[in-house]
Amino acid sequence: MKFVKSLSDEGLSYTQERIKEIIEMQAAVHQCKAVVDFKEETPLPYPVMENDESLYKYDKEVAEILLGKQNVEIFPVTMGGEDFSFYAQKMPAAMFVIGTKNETLKSDWSLHSPYFTIDEEALPVGSALHVVALSYLDGHSADAYKL
C-alpha cells in the first residue's frame, strides 16, 4: 500500500491503527503473525492541508468584498497532496485558489496539463487578493516573512 489519505491528521492516525489491527487480527485467526509498518519515523509525503478557521473567514470575507459573493466559490475538499500544507504546519494558514477558466480563450485546462493557459484578466484579481493577504500578515505576524 503506497498511500493512506485522510482529511485530518486524526483521521489518518485512526485509519492506520484500524488497518494494523485488522491485519494483525486476521493473521492471528490463521495462527500467523503479521507485522504492519507504516514507517511513522519517516515523514508523510504531504501533511493534511487544513485552513486556519479565522484566516479562512477573513480571506472569504475579503474576497466577497472585492469580487462579490456570487464570484466566490468554496473549493471542494480533495484528497490530493499540497505543498502549501508544509507552511500550514509551521504557522496559521489559509489557501485560496483564483479561477482563470475562460472557454473562449481555451484556458479551461487544469493547472498540471501541458495545455494549461491562463486568462491574464485574472492577474489583477490575484494581485489584489495577495496584497490584502500581505497587509494582513504585516499587521498580525512578526514572523510572517521568516519562513
N, CA and C atoms as a LAMMPS dump frame, in Angstrom:
ITEM: TIMESTEP
0
ITEM: NUMBER OF ATOMS
441
ITEM: BOX BOUNDS ff ff ff
-5.0000000000000000e+02 5.0000000000000000e+02
-5.0000000000000000e+02 5.0000000000000000e+02
-5.0000000000000000e+02 5.0000000000000000e+02
ITEM: ATOMS id mol type element x y z
1 1 1 N 0.85 -1.16 0
2 1 2 C 0 0 0
3 1 3 C 0.904 1.234 0
4 2 1 N 0.701 2.106 -0.971
5 2 2 C 1.59 3.257 -1.105
6 2 3 C 1.156 4.429 -0.23
7 3 1 N -0.109 4.803 -0.275
8 3 2 C -0.578 5.961 0.478
9 3 3 C -1.845 5.651 1.245
10 4 1 N -1.955 6.227 2.411
11 4 2 C -3.211 6.266 3.152
12 4 3 C -3.52 7.74 3.288
13 5 1 N -4.67 8.175 2.803
14 5 2 C -5.003 9.596 2.84
15 5 3 C -6.196 9.832 3.747
16 6 1 N -6.239 11.033 4.281
17 6 2 C -7.327 11.42 5.167
18 6 3 C -7.491 12.93 5.091
19 7 1 N -8.619 13.418 5.586
20 7 2 C -8.863 14.857 5.611
21 7 3 C -8.411 15.491 6.917
22 8 1 N -7.854 14.689 7.823
23 8 2 C -7.318 15.238 9.079
24 8 3 C -6.209 14.323 9.58
25 9 1 N -5.326 14.876 10.393
26 9 2 C -4.26 14.061 10.979
27 9 3 C -4.848 12.986 11.889
28 10 1 N -5.927 13.344 12.608
29 10 2 C -6.582 12.372 13.492
30 10 3 C -7.172 11.222 12.679
31 11 1 N -7.786 11.552 11.547
32 11 2 C -8.359 10.527 10.678
33 11 3 C -7.293 9.598 10.128
34 12 1 N -6.143 10.161 9.802
35 12 2 C -5.034 9.356 9.299
36 12 3 C -4.539 8.394 10.372
37 13 1 N -4.356 8.897 11.588
38 13 2 C -3.914 8.033 12.693
39 13 3 C -4.915 6.919 12.948
40 14 1 N -6.202 7.264 12.971
41 14 2 C -7.251 6.273 13.212
42 14 3 C -7.226 5.198 12.119
43 15 1 N -7.12 5.626 10.867
44 15 2 C -7.115 4.678 9.753
45 15 3 C -5.921 3.737 9.836
46 16 1 N -4.754 4.273 10.162
47 16 2 C -3.568 3.427 10.287
48 16 3 C -3.725 2.427 11.43
49 17 1 N -4.27 2.881 12.555
50 17 2 C -4.493 1.969 13.691
51 17 3 C -5.439 0.841 13.307
52 18 1 N -6.527 1.177 12.623
53 18 2 C -7.51 0.158 12.232
54 18 3 C -6.916 -0.832 11.226
55 19 1 N -6.171 -0.341 10.244
56 19 2 C -5.543 -1.232 9.261
57 19 3 C -4.614 -2.206 9.97
58 20 1 N -3.791 -1.682 10.869
59 20 2 C -2.853 -2.526 11.623
60 20 3 C -3.618 -3.572 12.439
61 21 1 N -4.661 -3.127 13.13
62 21 2 C -5.465 -4.03 13.964
63 21 3 C -6.102 -5.14 13.123
64 22 1 N -6.692 -4.781 11.998
65 22 2 C -7.372 -5.765 11.147
66 22 3 C -6.376 -6.782 10.593
67 23 1 N -5.244 -6.312 10.112
68 23 2 C -4.248 -7.228 9.544
69 23 3 C -3.695 -8.165 10.61
70 24 1 N -3.358 -7.616 11.778
71 24 2 C -2.814 -8.455 12.853
72 24 3 C -3.847 -9.464 13.342
73 25 1 N -5.118 -9.069 13.444
74 25 2 C -6.176 -9.989 13.89
75 25 3 C -6.419 -11.089 12.861
76 26 1 N -6.429 -10.723 11.578
77 26 2 C -6.616 -11.73 10.533
78 26 3 C -5.48 -12.747 10.555
79 27 1 N -4.278 -12.272 10.767
80 27 2 C -3.134 -13.188 10.861
81 27 3 C -3.302 -14.109 12.062
82 28 1 N -3.727 -13.554 13.201
83 28 2 C -3.902 -14.355 14.423
84 28 3 C -4.964 -15.43 14.229
85 29 1 N -6.034 -15.122 13.5
86 29 2 C -7.092 -16.097 13.225
87 29 3 C -6.505 -17.322 12.525
88 30 1 N -5.509 -17.118 11.72
89 30 2 C -4.883 -18.207 10.97
90 30 3 C -3.59 -18.695 11.625
91 31 1 N -3.447 -18.37 12.907
92 31 2 C -2.283 -18.762 13.704
93 31 3 C -0.968 -18.307 13.053
94 32 1 N -1.024 -17.097 12.538
95 32 2 C 0.161 -16.481 11.933
96 32 3 C 0.416 -15.15 12.636
97 33 1 N 1.514 -14.562 12.299
98 33 2 C 1.832 -13.252 12.844
99 33 3 C 2.091 -12.303 11.677
100 34 1 N 1.529 -11.113 11.749
101 34 2 C 1.741 -10.093 10.717
102 34 3 C 2.389 -8.876 11.355
103 35 1 N 3.256 -8.257 10.615
104 35 2 C 3.897 -7.022 11.069
105 35 3 C 3.483 -5.916 10.104
106 36 1 N 2.906 -4.874 10.66
107 36 2 C 2.483 -3.725 9.858
108 36 3 C 3.376 -2.555 10.234
109 37 1 N 4.033 -2.001 9.239
110 37 2 C 4.947 -0.882 9.49
111 37 3 C 4.598 0.262 8.543
112 38 1 N 4.028 1.313 9.087
113 38 2 C 3.7 2.487 8.285
114 38 3 C 4.875 3.459 8.201
115 39 1 N 5.992 3.057 8.752
116 39 2 C 7.201 3.885 8.75
117 39 3 C 6.903 5.264 9.331
118 40 1 N 6.33 5.254 10.547
119 40 2 C 5.97 6.501 11.213
120 40 3 C 7.163 7.425 11.427
121 41 1 N 8.372 6.825 11.504
122 41 2 C 9.553 7.669 11.702
123 41 3 C 9.892 8.461 10.433
124 42 1 N 9.35 8.03 9.292
125 42 2 C 9.555 8.744 8.037
126 42 3 C 8.405 9.728 7.859
127 43 1 N 8.709 10.993 7.595
128 43 2 C 7.618 11.96 7.421
129 43 3 C 6.693 11.555 6.279
130 44 1 N 5.423 11.858 6.433
131 44 2 C 4.458 11.59 5.376
132 44 3 C 4.803 12.444 4.16
133 45 1 N 4.463 11.967 2.967
134 45 2 C 4.773 12.766 1.781
135 45 3 C 4.173 14.178 1.865
136 46 1 N 2.928 14.275 2.263
137 46 2 C 2.271 15.572 2.417
138 46 3 C 1.381 15.547 3.642
139 47 1 N 1.519 16.539 4.514
140 47 2 C 0.589 16.624 5.641
141 47 3 C -0.794 17.038 5.131
142 48 1 N -1.783 16.871 5.972
143 48 2 C -3.137 17.311 5.635
144 48 3 C -3.133 18.835 5.565
145 49 1 N -3.736 19.401 4.523
146 49 2 C -3.832 20.859 4.398
147 49 3 C -5.139 21.302 5.037
148 50 1 N -5.019 21.881 6.225
149 50 2 C -6.193 22.388 6.933
150 50 3 C -6.067 23.894 7.08
151 51 1 N -7.083 24.613 6.6
152 51 2 C -7.089 26.063 6.749
153 51 3 C -7.302 26.451 8.198
154 52 1 N -6.603 27.499 8.631
155 52 2 C -6.877 28.11 9.922
156 52 3 C -8.249 28.769 9.809
157 53 1 N -9.142 28.483 10.74
158 53 2 C -10.53 28.934 10.647
159 53 3 C -10.645 30.459 10.566
160 54 1 N -9.905 31.185 11.405
161 54 2 C -10.036 32.65 11.392
162 54 3 C -9.461 33.249 10.105
163 55 1 N -8.353 32.704 9.611
164 55 2 C -7.803 33.194 8.348
165 55 3 C -8.729 32.868 7.182
166 56 1 N -9.315 31.685 7.224
167 56 2 C -10.26 31.296 6.173
168 56 3 C -11.429 32.276 6.127
169 57 1 N -12.001 32.583 7.285
170 57 2 C -13.14 33.513 7.334
171 57 3 C -12.736 34.889 6.817
172 58 1 N -11.553 35.343 7.212
173 58 2 C -11.054 36.647 6.763
174 58 3 C -10.876 36.653 5.243
175 59 1 N -10.209 35.637 4.708
176 59 2 C -9.984 35.553 3.26
177 59 3 C -11.299 35.551 2.494
178 60 1 N -12.243 34.772 2.971
179 60 2 C -13.539 34.66 2.3
180 60 3 C -14.265 35.998 2.315
181 61 1 N -14.242 36.667 3.452
182 61 2 C -14.9 37.965 3.594
183 61 3 C -14.282 38.992 2.639
184 62 1 N -12.958 39.053 2.602
185 62 2 C -12.263 39.997 1.718
186 62 3 C -12.562 39.677 0.254
187 63 1 N -12.51 38.411 -0.113
188 63 2 C -12.787 38.018 -1.493
189 63 3 C -14.21 38.399 -1.891
190 64 1 N -15.166 38.219 -0.981
191 64 2 C -16.554 38.579 -1.286
192 64 3 C -16.709 40.085 -1.461
193 65 1 N -15.954 40.873 -0.692
194 65 2 C -16 42.33 -0.843
195 65 3 C -15.384 42.737 -2.184
196 66 1 N -14.227 42.169 -2.517
197 66 2 C -13.535 42.525 -3.761
198 66 3 C -14.246 42.017 -5.015
199 67 1 N -14.784 40.806 -4.945
200 67 2 C -15.296 40.146 -6.146
201 67 3 C -16.809 40.011 -6.203
202 68 1 N -17.476 40.201 -5.068
203 68 2 C -18.908 39.935 -4.978
204 68 3 C -19.138 38.497 -4.552
205 69 1 N -20.136 38.303 -3.686
206 69 2 C -20.401 36.946 -3.163
207 69 3 C -20.627 35.925 -4.268
208 70 1 N -21.28 36.361 -5.344
209 70 2 C -21.599 35.429 -6.433
210 70 3 C -20.353 34.907 -7.142
211 71 1 N -19.219 35.572 -6.956
212 71 2 C -17.978 35.157 -7.619
213 71 3 C -17.009 34.421 -6.707
214 72 1 N -17.448 34.108 -5.506
215 72 2 C -16.601 33.372 -4.563
216 72 3 C -17.223 32 -4.35
217 73 1 N -16.485 30.976 -4.682
218 73 2 C -16.959 29.605 -4.515
219 73 3 C -16.085 28.891 -3.495
220 74 1 N -16.68 27.975 -2.776
221 74 2 C -15.928 27.149 -1.833
222 74 3 C -15.313 26.005 -2.631
223 75 1 N -13.997 25.924 -2.593
224 75 2 C -13.272 24.874 -3.31
225 75 3 C -13.581 23.533 -2.654
226 76 1 N -13.929 22.516 -3.421
227 76 2 C -14.268 21.227 -2.809
228 76 3 C -13.066 20.581 -2.108
229 77 1 N -13.349 19.883 -1.044
230 77 2 C -12.308 19.156 -0.313
231 77 3 C -11.797 18.035 -1.209
232 78 1 N -10.481 17.878 -1.249
233 78 2 C -9.888 16.819 -2.068
234 78 3 C -8.9 16.013 -1.227
235 79 1 N -8.517 14.879 -1.739
236 79 2 C -7.551 14.026 -1.054
237 79 3 C -6.153 14.181 -1.647
238 80 1 N -5.968 15.146 -2.512
239 80 2 C -4.668 15.347 -3.137
240 80 3 C -3.637 15.898 -2.167
241 81 1 N -2.384 15.792 -2.526
242 81 2 C -1.305 16.362 -1.723
243 81 3 C -1.079 17.813 -2.119
244 82 1 N -0.675 18.625 -1.167
245 82 2 C -0.473 20.045 -1.43
246 82 3 C 0.79 20.535 -0.737
247 83 1 N 1.719 21.098 -1.501
248 83 2 C 2.969 21.616 -0.937
249 83 3 C 2.718 22.663 0.144
250 84 1 N 1.687 23.474 -0.037
251 84 2 C 1.388 24.554 0.904
252 84 3 C 1.115 24.021 2.311
253 85 1 N 0.756 22.748 2.421
254 85 2 C 0.455 22.165 3.737
255 85 3 C 1.669 22.189 4.664
256 86 1 N 2.871 22.188 4.098
257 86 2 C 4.07 22.27 4.94
258 86 3 C 4.155 23.626 5.642
259 87 1 N 3.757 24.7 4.954
260 87 2 C 3.707 26.02 5.595
261 87 3 C 2.642 26.039 6.683
262 88 1 N 1.501 25.423 6.387
263 88 2 C 0.386 25.425 7.339
264 88 3 C 0.723 24.674 8.618
265 89 1 N 1.725 23.807 8.58
266 89 2 C 2.172 23.136 9.802
267 89 3 C 2.977 24.084 10.686
268 90 1 N 3.611 25.078 10.087
269 90 2 C 4.505 25.98 10.816
270 90 3 C 3.791 27.196 11.401
271 91 1 N 2.721 27.628 10.733
272 91 2 C 2.007 28.815 11.186
273 91 3 C 0.579 28.763 10.657
274 92 1 N -0.332 29.54 11.251
275 92 2 C -1.699 29.563 10.741
276 92 3 C -1.695 29.941 9.257
277 93 1 N -2.49 29.24 8.476
278 93 2 C -2.505 29.474 7.033
279 93 3 C -3.897 29.22 6.48
280 94 1 N -4.158 29.804 5.344
281 94 2 C -5.393 29.542 4.61
282 94 3 C -5.048 29.585 3.128
283 95 1 N -5.565 28.645 2.402
284 95 2 C -5.256 28.535 0.983
285 95 3 C -6.478 28.931 0.173
286 96 1 N -6.257 29.738 -0.856
287 96 2 C -7.342 30.048 -1.773
288 96 3 C -6.853 29.855 -3.197
289 97 1 N -7.785 29.648 -4.094
290 97 2 C -7.476 29.39 -5.492
291 97 3 C -8.151 30.479 -6.317
292 98 1 N -7.449 30.991 -7.301
293 98 2 C -8.011 32.015 -8.175
294 98 3 C -8.407 31.344 -9.482
295 99 1 N -9.677 31.39 -9.794
296 99 2 C -10.166 30.763 -11.016
297 99 3 C -9.769 31.558 -12.249
298 100 1 N -9.298 30.863 -13.271
299 100 2 C -8.889 31.527 -14.512
300 100 3 C -9.544 30.89 -15.738
301 101 1 N -10.548 30.082 -15.518
302 101 2 C -11.181 29.376 -16.633
303 101 3 C -11.904 30.364 -17.546
304 102 1 N -11.592 30.274 -18.833
305 102 2 C -12.254 31.087 -19.84
306 102 3 C -12.297 30.243 -21.106
307 103 1 N -13.462 29.672 -21.394
308 103 2 C -13.586 28.751 -22.527
309 103 3 C -13.318 29.442 -23.86
310 104 1 N -13.629 30.742 -23.952
311 104 2 C -13.372 31.482 -25.184
312 104 3 C -11.878 31.523 -25.496
313 105 1 N -11.066 31.695 -24.461
314 105 2 C -9.607 31.734 -24.632
315 105 3 C -8.971 30.349 -24.556
316 106 1 N -9.794 29.346 -24.365
317 106 2 C -9.338 27.959 -24.193
318 106 3 C -8.423 27.808 -22.973
319 107 1 N -8.702 28.602 -21.945
320 107 2 C -7.936 28.479 -20.695
321 107 3 C -8.739 27.659 -19.692
322 108 1 N -9.248 26.535 -20.172
323 108 2 C -10.077 25.689 -19.318
324 108 3 C -9.409 24.35 -19.006
325 109 1 N -8.093 24.286 -19.174
326 109 2 C -7.34 23.084 -18.827
327 109 3 C -6.862 23.179 -17.389
328 110 1 N -6.658 22.043 -16.753
329 110 2 C -6.209 22.04 -15.359
330 110 3 C -4.755 22.51 -15.261
331 111 1 N -4.392 22.933 -14.075
332 111 2 C -3.08 23.519 -13.805
333 111 3 C -1.908 22.639 -14.249
334 112 1 N -2.018 21.331 -14.092
335 112 2 C -0.9 20.442 -14.411
336 112 3 C -0.964 19.868 -15.825
337 113 1 N -1.872 20.375 -16.628
338 113 2 C -1.981 19.921 -18.014
339 113 3 C -0.925 20.616 -18.875
340 114 1 N -0.37 19.906 -19.868
341 114 2 C 0.574 20.573 -20.776
342 114 3 C -0.122 21.631 -21.644
343 115 1 N -1.458 21.63 -21.666
344 115 2 C -2.224 22.593 -22.457
345 115 3 C -2.689 23.788 -21.627
346 116 1 N -2.3 23.821 -20.362
347 116 2 C -2.733 24.892 -19.464
348 116 3 C -2.322 26.259 -20.01
349 117 1 N -3.268 27.164 -20.037
350 117 2 C -3.003 28.577 -20.313
351 117 3 C -3.797 29.373 -19.29
352 118 1 N -3.495 30.636 -19.19
353 118 2 C -4.162 31.449 -18.183
354 118 3 C -4.851 32.634 -18.85
355 119 1 N -6.011 32.962 -18.358
356 119 2 C -6.692 34.18 -18.766
357 119 3 C -6.046 35.306 -17.967
358 120 1 N -5.258 36.125 -18.627
359 120 2 C -4.492 37.158 -17.934
360 120 3 C -5.372 38.218 -17.281
361 121 1 N -6.653 38.238 -17.616
362 121 2 C -7.585 39.163 -16.954
363 121 3 C -7.729 38.822 -15.471
364 122 1 N -7.357 37.611 -15.089
365 122 2 C -7.452 37.198 -13.679
366 122 3 C -6.264 37.69 -12.852
367 123 1 N -5.188 38.104 -13.508
368 123 2 C -3.983 38.506 -12.771
369 123 3 C -4.203 39.695 -11.829
370 124 1 N -4.907 40.763 -12.226
371 124 2 C -5.144 41.856 -11.271
372 124 3 C -5.954 41.41 -10.048
373 125 1 N -6.888 40.486 -10.257
374 125 2 C -7.677 39.961 -9.133
375 125 3 C -6.763 39.218 -8.169
376 126 1 N -5.924 38.346 -8.706
377 126 2 C -4.983 37.606 -7.87
378 126 3 C -4.021 38.533 -7.152
379 127 1 N -3.539 39.544 -7.858
380 127 2 C -2.625 40.51 -7.237
381 127 3 C -3.302 41.243 -6.09
382 128 1 N -4.535 41.678 -6.297
383 128 2 C -5.268 42.397 -5.243
384 128 3 C -5.461 41.515 -4.016
385 129 1 N -5.828 40.259 -4.222
386 129 2 C -6.02 39.353 -3.086
387 129 3 C -4.709 39.112 -2.344
388 130 1 N -3.615 39.03 -3.066
389 130 2 C -2.32 38.824 -2.41
390 130 3 C -1.857 40.072 -1.658
391 131 1 N -2.163 41.252 -2.176
392 131 2 C -1.834 42.49 -1.458
393 131 3 C -2.586 42.532 -0.133
394 132 1 N -3.857 42.157 -0.157
395 132 2 C -4.647 42.121 1.08
396 132 3 C -4.054 41.102 2.049
397 133 1 N -3.648 39.945 1.534
398 133 2 C -3.052 38.914 2.401
399 133 3 C -1.765 39.424 3.039
400 134 1 N -0.919 40.065 2.26
401 134 2 C 0.334 40.603 2.806
402 134 3 C 0.068 41.699 3.826
403 135 1 N -0.918 42.536 3.557
404 135 2 C -1.282 43.59 4.502
405 135 3 C -1.74 42.982 5.823
406 136 1 N -2.527 41.927 5.74
407 136 2 C -2.989 41.238 6.947
408 136 3 C -1.797 40.684 7.723
409 137 1 N -0.894 40.032 7.02
410 137 2 C 0.275 39.449 7.681
411 137 3 C 1.155 40.521 8.314
412 138 1 N 1.308 41.659 7.641
413 138 2 C 2.096 42.759 8.21
414 138 3 C 1.558 43.176 9.571
415 139 1 N 0.252 43.163 9.706
416 139 2 C -0.361 43.604 10.954
417 139 3 C -0.543 42.526 11.996
418 140 1 N -0.366 41.263 11.624
419 140 2 C -0.693 40.175 12.546
420 140 3 C 0.446 39.22 12.874
421 141 1 N 1.561 39.314 12.18
422 141 2 C 2.597 38.327 12.447
423 141 3 C 3.987 38.904 12.234
424 142 1 N 4.728 39.009 13.307
425 142 2 C 6.111 39.478 13.212
426 142 3 C 6.985 38.453 12.511
427 143 1 N 6.583 37.193 12.538
428 143 2 C 7.387 36.122 11.953
429 143 3 C 6.913 35.708 10.563
430 144 1 N 5.988 36.451 9.982
431 144 2 C 5.382 36.023 8.723
432 144 3 C 6.394 35.848 7.597
433 145 1 N 7.458 36.626 7.601
434 145 2 C 8.413 36.557 6.5
435 145 3 C 9.661 35.776 6.862
436 146 1 N 9.664 35.083 7.972
437 146 2 C 10.851 34.354 8.428
438 146 3 C 10.776 32.863 8.127
439 147 1 N 10.015 32.476 7.137
440 147 2 C 9.923 31.065 6.774
441 147 3 C 11.18 30.707 6.046
